[in-house]
Amino acid sequence: MERAALLIIDMVRETFEENYPITPLARKIIPPINDLIAVFRSRNWPVVFPTDAFHRDDFIFTGRMKPHSLAGTEGAKVVEDLDMEPHDLWLPKPRFSAFFDTDLAQRLKEDKVTLCAVAGIATNFCVLATVFDALSSGFRAVLVEDCTAAFSEEIHRRTVENYRRNPLYPLLKVCTSKELAADPDV
């Protein structure tokens, strides 16, 4: 039997306060994420909120990406619409993956987690980076398709379809939140 952790990626206040292309799509995934949080809590499984925590002079801002989700700002905190509780782990992260330069893998292993269910934004960037690093860290991974969003529905759909049938199956799966709630071994 799996012991899962729910990783809710980059659902930060700034995304919901600004008018980014992803904002309306990110709003749509809040209800299914909250439903999945309730399922995980009912099973006493960890809920983790990894969020971007960049620095203004960060290397990644030397390309097209503009400074955002700056460490220590209100905009880099978890959006209030998500059902975050004090015992949940809020994990500011310095890069795209929740595993990069954090102690997440160690914490999950200490908690006997075997599967990481990944939700949040953006499907084709930070969510996918976290899915692959979960695998690289020795965890099975599930990309929760109705709990993730990209900058367009087309980008989200193509990303999900690309990984629905993959050579890493069953270590990497794509499923809905209802399928995951019904059977974490999907």
Backbone as JSON, one array per atom type, in Angstrom:
{
  "sequence": "MERAALLIIDMVRETFEENYPITPLARKIIPPINDLIAVFRSRNWPVVFPTDAFHRDDFIFTGRMKPHSLAGTEGAKVVEDLDMEPHDLWLPKPRFSAFFDTDLAQRLKEDKVTLCAVAGIATNFCVLATVFDALSSGFRAVLVEDCTAAFSEEIHRRTVENYRRNPLYPLLKVCTSKELAADPDV",
  "N": [[0.83, -1.19, 0.0], [0.52, 2.19, -0.84], [2.02, 5.13, 0.58], [1.23, 8.32, 0.39], [2.19, 11.67, -0.55], [0.95, 14.94, -0.96], [1.9, 17.33, -3.16], [1.69, 20.64, -3.67], [2.22, 22.83, -6.0], [3.58, 26.06, -6.3], [1.31, 27.75, -5.93], [0.85, 30.67, -5.46], [0.19, 33.86, -3.91], [0.76, 36.13, -5.54], [0.29, 35.26, -8.17], [-2.46, 35.13, -8.23], [-3.22, 37.68, -7.64], [-2.26, 39.27, -9.64], [-2.71, 39.85, -13.19], [-2.04, 37.51, -14.85], [-1.63, 35.32, -17.74], [-2.08, 32.71, -16.85], [-3.64, 32.95, -14.59], [-6.65, 32.85, -14.58], [-6.99, 30.14, -15.23], [-5.61, 28.88, -13.19], [-7.22, 29.55, -11.03], [-9.4, 27.88, -11.45], [-8.51, 25.37, -10.66], [-8.4, 25.35, -7.93], [-10.73, 24.43, -6.34], [-10.75, 21.49, -6.91], [-8.2, 20.87, -5.92], [-8.46, 21.54, -3.2], [-10.39, 19.64, -2.5], [-8.87, 17.31, -2.83], [-6.89, 17.75, -0.93], [-8.43, 17.38, 1.39], [-8.96, 14.62, 1.2], [-6.35, 13.58, 1.47], [-5.73, 14.45, 4.05], [-7.63, 13.02, 5.48], [-6.55, 10.53, 5.38], [-4.3, 10.82, 6.79], [-2.02, 11.66, 5.45], [0.82, 13.49, 4.27], [0.64, 16.98, 3.39], [2.02, 19.26, 1.27], [3.26, 22.47, 0.51], [5.07, 23.63, -1.77], [6.67, 26.56, -2.83], [7.69, 29.1, -5.16], [10.56, 31.01, -4.38], [12.23, 33.28, -5.13], [15.12, 35.41, -5.75], [15.7, 38.87, -6.39], [17.98, 39.37, -7.98], [18.4, 36.95, -9.15], [19.74, 34.35, -11.18], [17.92, 33.19, -13.04], [16.4, 35.3, -13.89], [17.78, 36.58, -15.84], [17.09, 35.95, -18.34], [14.17, 35.83, -20.38], [12.23, 35.76, -18.4], [10.6, 37.66, -15.96], [11.25, 39.25, -12.75], [9.59, 37.68, -10.08], [7.5, 36.26, -7.47], [9.14, 36.77, -5.18], [11.38, 35.97, -2.6], [10.34, 36.21, 0.77], [8.34, 38.08, 0.34], [4.88, 39.15, 0.4], [3.56, 38.3, -1.87], [4.75, 35.89, -2.48], [3.72, 34.03, -0.82], [1.47, 31.31, 0.08], [-1.62, 31.12, -1.64], [-4.62, 32.33, -0.17], [-7.02, 30.98, -0.66], [-6.61, 28.28, -0.73], [-6.78, 25.32, 1.25], [-4.88, 25.44, 3.55], [-3.23, 24.31, 6.43], [-1.83, 24.9, 9.73], [-0.1, 22.71, 10.4], [0.71, 21.74, 7.97], [3.34, 21.53, 5.54], [5.03, 24.31, 4.48], [7.06, 25.12, 1.9], [9.36, 27.1, 0.8], [11.01, 27.41, -2.27], [14.06, 27.46, -4.17], [14.24, 27.12, -6.91], [12.76, 25.6, -9.84], [11.85, 22.93, -9.36], [10.44, 21.25, -6.55], [12.17, 19.7, -5.19], [14.75, 20.55, -5.67], [17.6, 21.69, -4.15], [16.43, 21.67, -1.62], [15.22, 20.15, 1.44], [13.28, 18.31, 0.92], [13.08, 15.61, -0.16], [14.39, 14.09, 1.82], [12.77, 14.63, 4.08], [10.32, 13.5, 3.23], [11.04, 10.81, 2.92], [11.7, 10.19, 5.57], [9.17, 10.27, 6.58], [8.1, 8.05, 5.52], [6.97, 8.13, 2.97], [5.97, 7.02, -0.23], [4.96, 7.74, -2.66], [4.51, 10.58, -4.68], [2.07, 12.87, -5.23], [1.42, 15.28, -7.54], [0.41, 18.59, -7.86], [-0.83, 21.86, -8.92], [0.85, 24.75, -10.35], [3.16, 25.58, -12.92], [1.88, 23.29, -15.24], [3.62, 22.39, -17.3], [6.11, 23.29, -16.48], [7.17, 23.92, -13.5], [5.61, 21.98, -12.16], [6.05, 19.66, -13.71], [8.87, 19.52, -13.51], [9.1, 18.94, -10.8], [7.76, 16.47, -10.7], [9.55, 14.85, -12.18], [11.86, 15.07, -10.6], [10.92, 13.91, -8.28], [10.74, 11.24, -9.09], [13.48, 10.87, -9.63], [14.39, 10.98, -7.08], [13.58, 8.65, -5.97], [10.85, 8.17, -5.56], [7.54, 7.12, -6.47], [5.48, 8.79, -8.88], [2.7, 10.91, -9.47], [1.05, 12.82, -11.76], [-1.4, 15.03, -11.29], [-3.99, 15.56, -13.18], [-6.36, 17.22, -13.25], [-5.83, 18.98, -11.3], [-3.84, 20.64, -11.96], [-2.43, 23.33, -13.89], [-1.6, 25.17, -16.85], [-0.18, 27.82, -18.88], [-1.95, 27.97, -20.91], [-4.91, 26.21, -21.93], [-4.41, 24.44, -23.97], [-1.59, 23.99, -23.88], [-1.47, 22.75, -21.37], [-3.08, 20.46, -21.86], [-1.61, 19.16, -23.91], [0.81, 18.63, -22.56], [-0.03, 16.9, -20.5], [-1.09, 14.78, -22.04], [1.23, 13.95, -23.32], [2.59, 12.67, -21.28], [0.85, 10.76, -20.4], [0.99, 8.16, -21.47], [3.83, 6.65, -20.99], [7.31, 5.65, -20.94], [8.09, 5.19, -18.32], [5.97, 4.29, -16.87], [4.69, 2.01, -14.51], [5.73, 3.85, -12.71], [5.55, 6.55, -13.14], [2.62, 8.22, -13.44], [-0.41, 9.54, -14.87], [-3.34, 10.96, -13.74], [-6.72, 11.67, -12.68], [-7.93, 13.68, -9.92], [-10.04, 12.42, -8.65], [-9.72, 9.74, -9.44], [-7.27, 9.22, -8.19], [-7.99, 9.62, -5.51], [-9.78, 7.53, -5.18], [-8.18, 5.29, -5.52], [-5.02, 5.12, -4.57], [-3.03, 3.64, -5.74], [-3.43, 3.84, -8.36]],
  "CA": [[0.0, 0.0, 0.0], [1.27, 3.44, -0.95], [1.85, 6.27, 1.48], [1.4, 9.42, -0.56], [2.26, 13.07, -0.14], [0.41, 15.85, -1.96], [2.77, 18.49, -3.36], [0.91, 21.67, -4.36], [3.32, 23.66, -6.49], [3.55, 27.47, -6.74], [0.01, 28.43, -5.86], [1.22, 31.84, -4.67], [-0.71, 35.02, -3.95], [1.05, 37.01, -6.68], [-0.36, 34.72, -9.37], [-3.9, 35.39, -8.16], [-3.42, 39.12, -7.52], [-1.9, 39.88, -10.92], [-3.5, 39.35, -14.31], [-1.21, 36.67, -15.72], [-2.45, 34.42, -18.56], [-2.4, 31.48, -16.12], [-4.48, 33.24, -13.42], [-8.0, 32.26, -14.6], [-6.88, 28.68, -15.26], [-5.19, 28.48, -11.85], [-8.39, 29.67, -10.14], [-10.27, 26.72, -11.68], [-8.01, 24.14, -10.02], [-8.45, 25.46, -6.46], [-11.68, 23.48, -5.72], [-10.31, 20.08, -6.86], [-7.06, 20.73, -5.02], [-8.98, 21.51, -1.83], [-11.02, 18.33, -2.3], [-7.8, 16.32, -2.69], [-6.29, 18.0, 0.39], [-9.3, 16.73, 2.39], [-8.72, 13.18, 1.09], [-5.03, 13.29, 2.04], [-5.82, 14.64, 5.5], [-8.42, 11.92, 6.06], [-5.66, 9.36, 5.42], [-3.13, 11.24, 7.55], [-0.9, 11.78, 4.52], [1.32, 14.86, 4.28], [0.3, 17.98, 2.38], [3.18, 20.15, 1.19], [3.06, 23.62, -0.36], [6.32, 24.22, -2.27], [6.42, 27.8, -3.57], [8.86, 29.85, -5.62], [11.13, 31.99, -3.45], [13.37, 33.77, -5.9], [15.77, 36.67, -5.36], [15.62, 39.82, -7.5], [19.16, 39.24, -8.84], [18.53, 35.53, -9.48], [20.19, 33.97, -12.53], [16.82, 32.89, -13.96], [15.82, 36.54, -14.39], [18.63, 37.16, -16.89], [16.44, 35.61, -19.61], [12.89, 36.51, -20.61], [11.4, 35.76, -17.2], [10.69, 38.84, -15.11], [11.22, 38.92, -11.32], [8.29, 37.39, -9.47], [7.56, 35.35, -6.32], [10.4, 37.07, -4.5], [11.46, 35.45, -1.22], [10.03, 37.14, 1.83], [7.26, 39.01, 0.02], [3.52, 38.62, 0.54], [3.2, 37.65, -3.12], [5.35, 34.54, -2.55], [3.04, 33.15, 0.14], [0.41, 30.46, -0.47], [-2.89, 31.82, -1.8], [-5.51, 32.05, 0.95], [-8.15, 30.13, -1.05], [-6.26, 26.87, -0.51], [-7.02, 24.87, 2.61], [-3.59, 25.18, 4.21], [-3.32, 24.3, 7.89], [-0.52, 25.14, 10.35], [0.77, 21.53, 10.42], [1.19, 21.47, 6.61], [4.68, 22.05, 5.28], [5.22, 25.34, 3.47], [8.44, 24.92, 1.51], [9.89, 28.01, -0.21], [12.01, 26.7, -3.08], [14.87, 28.4, -4.94], [14.18, 26.83, -8.34], [11.49, 25.1, -10.37], [11.47, 21.69, -8.69], [10.33, 21.29, -5.1], [13.26, 18.89, -4.64], [16.04, 21.16, -5.92], [18.21, 22.47, -3.08], [15.58, 21.65, -0.42], [15.33, 18.88, 2.15], [12.0, 17.62, 0.74], [13.23, 14.15, -0.3], [14.72, 13.53, 3.14], [11.57, 14.72, 4.93], [9.32, 12.53, 2.77], [11.54, 9.47, 3.24], [11.55, 10.01, 7.01], [7.74, 10.09, 6.81], [7.74, 6.79, 4.85], [6.22, 8.4, 1.74], [6.42, 6.24, -1.39], [4.37, 8.31, -3.87], [4.27, 12.03, -4.67], [1.01, 13.36, -6.11], [1.84, 16.66, -7.79], [-0.64, 19.5, -8.32], [-0.4, 23.25, -8.93], [1.2, 25.4, -11.61], [2.56, 25.35, -14.21], [1.97, 21.88, -15.62], [4.77, 22.1, -18.17], [7.36, 23.79, -15.91], [7.51, 23.53, -12.12], [4.95, 20.71, -11.83], [6.78, 18.59, -14.4], [10.21, 19.42, -12.91], [8.92, 18.26, -9.52], [7.44, 15.07, -11.0], [10.78, 14.14, -12.56], [12.76, 14.99, -9.45], [10.35, 12.9, -7.36], [11.23, 9.97, -9.62], [14.93, 10.82, -9.43], [14.64, 10.83, -5.64], [13.14, 7.33, -5.54], [9.41, 8.12, -5.29], [6.61, 7.05, -7.58], [4.92, 10.13, -9.07], [1.43, 11.07, -10.17], [0.69, 14.16, -12.2], [-2.85, 15.07, -11.09], [-4.31, 16.41, -14.32], [-7.38, 18.24, -13.01], [-5.33, 19.85, -10.23], [-2.71, 21.38, -12.51], [-2.78, 24.26, -14.96], [-0.5, 25.81, -17.58], [-0.51, 29.15, -19.36], [-3.12, 27.82, -21.78], [-5.49, 24.87, -21.83], [-3.74, 23.62, -24.98], [-0.28, 23.58, -23.34], [-1.76, 21.78, -20.31], [-3.57, 19.21, -22.47], [-0.5, 18.5, -24.61], [1.76, 18.11, -21.57], [-0.65, 15.73, -19.86], [-1.16, 13.69, -23.02], [2.59, 13.49, -23.58], [3.04, 11.8, -20.2], [-0.16, 9.76, -20.05], [1.6, 6.87, -21.82], [5.27, 6.94, -20.98], [8.1, 4.45, -20.65], [8.3, 5.03, -16.89], [4.77, 3.72, -16.28], [3.77, 2.67, -13.6], [6.4, 4.75, -11.76], [4.99, 7.86, -13.43], [1.25, 8.09, -13.95], [-1.26, 10.71, -14.97], [-4.71, 10.59, -13.4], [-7.53, 12.74, -12.09], [-7.95, 13.67, -8.46], [-11.03, 11.41, -8.23], [-9.08, 8.44, -9.6], [-6.26, 9.1, -7.14], [-8.69, 9.47, -4.22], [-10.41, 6.19, -5.13], [-7.15, 4.26, -5.46], [-3.7, 5.73, -4.71], [-2.17, 2.78, -6.56], [-3.96, 3.96, -9.74]],
  "C": [[0.87, 1.25, 0.0], [1.02, 4.35, 0.25], [2.21, 7.48, 0.62], [1.56, 10.76, 0.15], [1.69, 13.9, -1.29], [1.3, 17.08, -2.0], [2.02, 19.49, -4.23], [1.87, 22.79, -4.73], [2.89, 25.08, -6.86], [2.19, 28.14, -6.8], [0.17, 29.64, -4.94], [0.28, 33.02, -4.91], [-0.49, 35.89, -5.18], [0.35, 36.55, -7.95], [-1.84, 35.08, -9.39], [-4.21, 36.87, -8.01], [-3.11, 39.85, -8.82], [-2.79, 39.29, -12.01], [-2.59, 38.62, -15.3], [-2.11, 35.8, -16.59], [-2.89, 33.15, -17.8], [-3.43, 31.71, -15.01], [-5.88, 32.64, -13.51], [-7.98, 30.73, -14.61], [-6.46, 28.15, -13.89], [-6.36, 28.57, -10.86], [-9.29, 28.43, -10.25], [-9.8, 25.47, -10.95], [-8.05, 24.21, -8.49], [-9.47, 24.49, -5.86], [-11.23, 22.02, -5.76], [-9.07, 19.87, -5.99], [-7.54, 20.66, -3.57], [-9.67, 20.18, -1.52], [-9.95, 17.25, -2.07], [-7.07, 16.51, -1.36], [-7.11, 17.28, 1.47], [-9.1, 15.22, 2.38], [-7.39, 12.82, 1.76], [-5.07, 13.43, 3.56], [-6.59, 13.49, 6.16], [-7.59, 10.64, 6.19], [-4.39, 9.63, 6.23], [-1.87, 11.23, 6.69], [-0.45, 13.24, 4.46], [0.85, 15.69, 3.09], [1.41, 19.03, 2.43], [2.88, 21.25, 0.17], [4.41, 24.21, -0.76], [5.99, 25.46, -3.12], [7.74, 28.43, -4.01], [9.26, 30.84, -4.54], [12.42, 32.51, -4.08], [13.96, 35.03, -5.27], [15.84, 37.56, -6.6], [16.79, 39.66, -8.48], [19.42, 37.79, -9.27], [18.91, 35.33, -10.95], [19.02, 33.77, -13.5], [16.16, 34.15, -14.52], [16.71, 37.24, -15.41], [18.12, 36.8, -18.28], [15.16, 36.41, -19.75], [12.04, 36.66, -19.35], [11.67, 37.0, -16.35], [10.65, 38.43, -13.63], [9.79, 38.76, -10.8], [8.52, 36.44, -8.3], [8.86, 35.54, -5.54], [10.33, 36.63, -3.04], [11.16, 36.55, -0.22], [8.92, 38.12, 1.55], [5.91, 38.33, 0.23], [3.12, 37.84, -0.71], [3.74, 36.24, -3.26], [4.73, 33.58, -1.55], [1.91, 32.39, -0.55], [-0.91, 31.25, -0.51], [-3.86, 31.37, -0.71], [-6.65, 31.1, 0.61], [-7.86, 28.64, -0.89], [-6.39, 26.55, 0.97], [-5.71, 24.45, 3.28], [-3.78, 25.29, 5.72], [-1.92, 24.45, 8.48], [0.42, 23.93, 10.34], [1.26, 21.13, 9.01], [2.58, 22.08, 6.45], [4.62, 23.1, 4.17], [6.71, 25.34, 3.15], [8.84, 25.92, 0.43], [11.04, 27.32, -0.95], [12.77, 27.68, -3.98], [14.82, 28.19, -6.46], [12.85, 26.18, -8.67], [10.98, 23.86, -9.65], [11.42, 21.88, -7.18], [11.47, 20.51, -4.43], [14.62, 19.57, -4.76], [16.47, 22.03, -4.74], [17.28, 22.68, -1.88], [15.8, 20.3, 0.27], [14.06, 18.04, 1.98], [12.15, 16.1, 0.65], [13.52, 13.5, 1.05], [13.5, 13.54, 4.05], [10.54, 13.66, 4.54], [9.76, 11.1, 3.09], [11.42, 9.19, 4.73], [10.09, 9.75, 7.38], [7.2, 8.86, 6.08], [6.86, 6.98, 3.61], [6.83, 7.59, 0.61], [5.95, 6.84, -2.72], [4.14, 9.8, -3.68], [3.2, 12.34, -5.7], [1.27, 14.85, -6.29], [0.71, 17.44, -8.45], [-0.04, 20.9, -8.4], [-0.05, 23.76, -10.31], [2.72, 25.51, -11.74], [2.86, 23.91, -14.64], [3.28, 21.57, -16.33], [6.1, 22.64, -17.64], [7.58, 23.2, -14.52], [6.84, 22.22, -11.69], [5.74, 19.56, -12.44], [8.19, 18.42, -13.83], [10.13, 18.67, -11.59], [8.6, 16.78, -9.71], [8.72, 14.29, -11.32], [11.77, 14.04, -11.41], [12.23, 14.06, -8.37], [10.84, 11.52, -7.8], [12.73, 9.81, -9.37], [15.31, 10.62, -7.98], [14.1, 9.51, -5.09], [11.67, 7.21, -5.16], [8.65, 7.84, -6.58], [5.97, 8.42, -7.69], [3.63, 10.06, -9.86], [1.26, 12.54, -10.5], [-0.84, 14.2, -12.16], [-3.43, 16.08, -12.08], [-5.36, 17.47, -14.07], [-7.01, 19.17, -11.86], [-4.07, 20.59, -10.67], [-3.2, 22.28, -13.64], [-1.5, 24.81, -15.57], [-0.99, 27.16, -18.08], [-1.61, 29.15, -20.42], [-3.63, 26.4, -21.61], [-4.81, 23.92, -22.81], [-2.37, 23.12, -24.48], [-0.48, 22.52, -22.24], [-2.14, 20.43, -20.92], [-2.42, 18.46, -23.15], [0.52, 17.91, -23.64], [1.21, 16.85, -20.92], [-0.68, 14.55, -20.81], [0.22, 13.12, -23.31], [3.05, 12.49, -22.52], [2.01, 10.75, -19.79], [0.35, 8.35, -20.35], [3.1, 7.12, -21.96], [6.04, 5.69, -20.6], [8.37, 4.22, -19.16], [7.09, 4.45, -16.16], [5.11, 2.34, -15.68], [4.43, 3.58, -12.56], [5.91, 6.18, -11.92], [3.63, 7.67, -14.07], [0.61, 9.46, -14.03], [-2.66, 10.23, -14.63], [-5.44, 11.81, -12.87], [-7.47, 12.64, -10.57], [-8.94, 12.62, -7.95], [-10.46, 10.0, -8.36], [-8.04, 8.21, -8.51], [-6.92, 8.88, -5.78], [-9.3, 8.09, -4.08], [-9.37, 5.1, -4.95], [-5.78, 4.88, -5.65], [-2.71, 4.88, -5.51], [-2.54, 2.86, -8.03], [-3.08, 3.26, -10.69]]
}
